[in-house]
């Protein structure tokens, strides 16, 4: 019996970190064959050439598609999407997968989904139905949903939203978040190992910080980043562990500002282009909070019973655990959130936090559905009987 070919697409380090347990499940299944297409930030020296990490993890990269321009302006991103569609079309035509797997809401994934749909290849979409109202990503995510045939959501609320978008309930599955699979599967590093890889000793207070762009206004991006650094700088006996922003419009400006700050604050701050999933999650065990606007603060952090200081609108609309503290992107609001984080009452509450994103078995559930599905791309629009 021939194997069913599943092609997984990844364009960023964070996306790959989520997809890794699913890729492992596909690879080891005797009925499936795994192809991997990498693109975007994975192929950029600026972001650490992270495709090498994928290869070190034992995956064969079936195709590498260059599409990321040096410009992160809206025009630059739009042109990158065009280059991506051209390159992905050639890769897909060569690989001829039966199903492609696309995760999330980024422009690289949008381009891959458009190419796949046009080539009449069914799309399995992960993390649909979510909301990140502070950025353009919602448009990409919901568009990928409408192009897709199968849907795997991380909560029941998100499953209902995908159905609300007109997708047939029989093709929409709440499997939980893949990020929790990594926590369950990985042998996380011990404190001494984390310190060795970080190149610095942990302090009395430790924060893991990732701040991605929201506004396309360069002045606003600069202001918000400076406000964040000002609030963090007032902390005493604290280690600030930064990871770089992504390739969205304005990401390079954020990285420039943080690089200058870390250069002048080596006694209290370190910066990584890419920590890798193992080191990132292992570090999360020993910090007091994830700070910024990364989805990891919403999805993975609650499993470690640590806080999240969620800044601004990027993650507005997501389902959140009680460990998440929302604040505005100004130093006064961020400082207030930090004070609340370290308060005795909040620290007690963290011990009772439950993660709303599943049980850590998402990859296995997805693979079972991929194996059993033998339908076509054809689908009808599912109408909900609204009563006004």
Number of C-alpha atoms within 10 A of each C-alpha: 4 8 13 16 18 26 24 24 24 27 27 22 25 18 17 24 19 21 23 22 23 22 21 16 17 26 17 11 14 10 13 18 16 23 22 20 22 23 25 26 23 25 21 17 10 12 19 17 17 24 25 13 16 21 11 10 11 10 18 13 15 15 19 18 21 18 25 23 17 13 16 19 18 13 11 15 21 15 15 23 23 13 18 25 22 16 20 26 19 13 17 19 13 11 17 15 19 15 22 26 25 29 24 22 25 21 23 27 27 25 25 29 30 21 22 24 18 13 13 14 21 23 27 26 26 28 25 27 26 24 22 18 16 16 18 17 20 19 17 18 25 21 17 28 28 16 19 27 23 25 28 26 26 25 21 17 14 22 23 17 17 26 21 15 17 16 24 18 15 9 17 21 22 22 25 25 25 29 28 23 23 24 18 13 11 13 10 20 17 13 14 11 14 22 15 11 13 17 10 16 13 22 15 10 16 22 25 22 23 20 25 25 26 23 17 16 12 15 11 15 21 16 14 22 22 19 19 23 18 17 17 20 15 10 16 11 13 18 23 27 23 24 20 22 23 22 24 22 22 25 21 21 18 22 21 12 14 23 18 10 18 18 12 11 13 13 13 20 21 21 21 14 18 18 20 16 21 17 17 18 22 19 25 25 19 19 22 21 28 27 27 27 26 21 17 20 27 26 22 23 26 26 20 20 21 24 30 31 25 27 25 19 18 24 24 18 12 17 17 19 21 16 27 22 19 20 20 15 22 19 19 15 17 27 19 12 21 21 12 16 22 14 11 9 10 15 17 10 14 19 13 10 17 15 20 19 26 20 14 19 20 23 25 18 16 22 18 13 14 18 15 8 12 8 10 10 14 8 13 8 11 13 12 10 6 5 4 3
